[in-house]
């Protein structure tokens, strides 16, 4: 059985007198020990999807339909006390922007220790303190720096501290939201290598949210592409994005556009292609394909009928009318 199962999940935000559907009937699976990446441009719903798993959505958001099952526990409808039993111990979240996520007036070791004592009421304080030092060492921070304040750490070290805090109660699933944002390229590479290493050493499943295809390609077994609140394509990362020296097998025009906008350091040197236009207004009903207004291959049917999700190969699916039988 999958570690995480999300079925037909919809997330709505109250905006003024109306509502906006940020996630629209999304389904996905994460297997034990698997790393899955969610990509898409800003506003596509990937962070809302991630926040809905530990039920950390903002106050103006609600899950309007669907289910989220984590390790046989149905999370939708759980009380706050029940959710607190699973947060950190079953699922942990690494928030985007470690500079803002860490408390600037508390020492780093105290913040990690607080995560342990808050979720493990019977934890021995001495053992918990030792675990903090072990966690810092695990993520590549010298235990001698445990008493430092966040401002005394570099951006990469703050991100490592956030990962150490997320691992404090030995979760099965780690959700990382843009874990390399605002870091220099060296720190980015180090954080991605750390995530890959921790996944193996700690037997973690990882759900990584990112707009960076190279980060997804380095860490994740599977990729899920979201656009305007829905999944438009998913499959094995090496198939959808391509192995080094081999072409990508992306089937959806939006995924192809994402790949085209990302420079390839190993292939032919060509100018990256931008994607014109804007995503649709999710506060209004959308007929047909949500990508139709920006798609260079759009047909009349694309603006009238929601495209079916079709299998490209084993484990590789895409939702596009071009893939339907008889499409030209």
N, C-alpha and C positions, 0 to 999 in steps of 0.2 A: 504493500500500500504506500502511496505517496506521502511524504512528510507534510507537504502543504497542498491542499486542494481548494481552489477558488472556482466557484460555479456561478455563472450568470450574475456577477457582481455589478451593481450600479451605485454610484456615489453622486449625490446632488448637493449643490451649494445654494443656500438662500442668498439671492442678490437683489436688494431692494424689495420690491413687491413680487418678484418672480423667483425663478430658480434656474440653475445652470447645471447640466449633467456633465460632470468631468470624466466619469468612468461609466461606460454604457455596456452592460451585459458582457463583462469580460470573464473568461474562464482560463485557468492555467494550472499547471502542476509543477511542483519541485520535488525531486526524488531525494532520498537520503544521500548525502555526500555530493550532490550535484550543485553546479554553479550556473545560474540562469541570469542573463542580462536583459534589461528592459531599456530600449532606446526610443528616441523620438525627440522632436524639437520642443522648446519650452511651451507649456500649456497643453501638452498632449494627454495629460492625466497620469503619467508614470509615478510621480511623487504621491499623488492622491491614492493611487493603487497601493503603493508601499505603506503609506501611513494607515490605511484601513486595516492592515493585517493585525498590528498590535492595538488597534482602536485608538490611534493618536490623532485622529482628524480634528481640525479646528472646530470651534463651537457652532459655526454656521454651516457645517457639513453634516450629512447623514447618509447612512447606507439605506437606500430605498428598496433594494431587492438583492437576492442572492445569498450565498453562504460562503464562509471561510472556515475550513477545517484544518487544524494544525495538530499533528500527532494525536488524532482521534478526538480532539476537542473542538466543538463547534463554538467559534468565537462570537459570531453575530448573536446578540441578545444576552451575552454574559453580563453579569454585574461588574462594577468596578473592582470590588474585592476579589472576584474570581479572576478577572483579567490580570490583576497585580500578582497573582500566583504564577501566571505564565510569562509575564513580561520579565525579561532578563534571564529567567531560567529556561524558557522554551524558545523565545524569540527576542532578539535584541536589535536595536536600531542605531546605526551610525548616521547622525544628522549631517546635512550639508553645512559646511562652514564651521570648522572646529573652533575658530576664534570666537564665534558667537555662542557656541554650544557649551563651552566650559565657563564656569563661574570665575570671573577675573580676580575675586578677592579671597578665594580659597585655594590652598595648596593642592597640587595635583593628586597626591596620595589620599588626601581626605575625601576628594570627590569620588575616587574609585572605591574607597572604603565605604562611603555612604551608600553606593549602589548595592554592595554586599549586605550590609546590615539592614537596609530597608526591605530587601527581598528574602533574606534568610534570617528570620527573627532569632533563631537558636544558634547562630554562628558565634563561635568563640572569637573574642576580639583579637587575641594574640595570633590565632591561626588566620583570621581574616587579614590582619596586617601583613603577615608573611605572604599571603596570597597576592596582595597588592604588589609587593616587591617582585614576586615571581611573574606576575602579569606584565609589569613594566619591562622586565628582562626579556620576556617572551616576544614583545613587540619591538625590541631593539633599543630600549631606553635604559640607561644605567640606573640601577636602584639608588645610587647615590644622588640622583636628581629628583627623587620622590618628593622632597620637601619644597621643590620649586613652585613658583606661581606660573600660571599659563603664559604671561607676557615674557617670561624668561625662556620659553621654548620657541623654536622656529616653527613655521607653519607645518612642516612635515612631522615634527615631534608632537605638536598638538593633535594632529590627526592620528598618530600612533597612540597617544594617550586616550583618545576617544575610542579607538578600537580595543584597547586594554579594558576600558570601562565596560564596553559592550560584552566582552568575554568574561566579566567578573563572576557571573553565576552559571557559567558553562552552558550556554544556550545551544540548541540544535540547529537553529536558523539564524543567520546574520543578514540583516538588510542594510545595505550600504548605499546611501543616497549621495551621488556625485562625490565619491570619496577623494577624488584628486582635484577638485575645484580650487582655483587660486594658488595651486602649488607650482613651483618651477618643474621643468621636465625631469630633473634628476630625482626630486622628491616624489614626483608622480610615479616614476618607474619603481622606486623603492616601496611605495605603498602598495602598488599592484603586485609586486613580488611578495610582499608580506601577506597580502590576502590569499594568494595562491599557496604559500607555505602553511599558513594557519589552517586553511581548508583541509590540508592533508594531515597535519600534526594533531589538530583538535577534532577531526572528523566532523567538520562543519558543512552544512548546506548554506549556500550564499545566493542571495537575490541582490544583484547589483543594478542600480539605476544610474544611467549615464547618457550623455549626448555624444560621448567620445567612442567612436567605433573601434579605435585601436585599443582602448582599455578593455572593452567588451571582448575583443578578439583574443587578448592576452589571458584573460581570467576565466571566461565563461564557456561552458560546454554547449549551451543553447542560447539563442537570441530570440527575443520577442520584440517586434516593432509595433509601436503604437502611433496612431494618428487620430487626432480629434476625439479622443476618448474610447477608441476601439482598437482591437488588435487587427492589423492588416496582413501580417506575415509572421511566421515563427518556424524555427528549424534549427538544425545543428549549425553552430557558429561557423565552422570551417566550410560548410556547404553554402550557407547564405552569403557570407562575406568572402569566401575563397581562401584557400591556403596560399602561402607565399609562392609566387611564380605561377599560380593557377587562377583563372578568372572566377569571379563571384557568380553564384547561381541564384542570386536574388530574383524573385519572380514578380514582385509588386513594383509598379513604377515609383512609388514613394521610397521604398527601400533602395531602389536603383539610384534615385536622386540623392539620398543620403550618402551613398557610397561615392557618387560622382562629386559631391561637395567636400569629400575628405581626401586630402593629398595622399598619394601612394609613394612612399619613400623608396620602394624597391622596384616599382614598375616604370613605365614610360613617363617622362616628365611632361605633364600637360597641365593647363590651367584648371583649377577646380571650378566646377559649374555650380552656380547658385540656383536656388529654386524660387522663381518669381511668385508673387501673390501672397495671400495670407490664409491661415486656417479658417474654417467656417465659424460662425457665431453659434456657440453651443447652447445659448439661451433660447434659440428658435428651433422649431422642427426641421429636420434635414431629410430630404427625399433622395434616394439613390446613394451613390458613392460619395463619401465626404471629401474625397480627394479630387473629384471630377473637375472643379474649377481651376485646379492647378496642374492637371494631368495633360501631358502633350498627346496622349493617345485616347482621350475621352471620346466616347460615342454617345449618341442620343440616349441609349439605354442606361448609361452610367448616371444620368441625372434623374432617372425615373425609378429605377429598381435597385434595391440594396444588393450588392454583389454577393454571390455564394462563396463560402469558404471551401476551397478545393485542395486536394492532396497533390503535391508536386512530386514527392517521393516519400519514402518511409520517414515519418516524423517531420516532414517539411510541408507546410500548408500556407496558402495565401488566399486573400479575398479580393478577386478582381474579375471583371467581366471578360477581360482579354483571355483569361484561361479557360473560359467556358467553351464547350464544343460549338464550333461554328463561328466563333468570334474571328473577326478579320483585323 
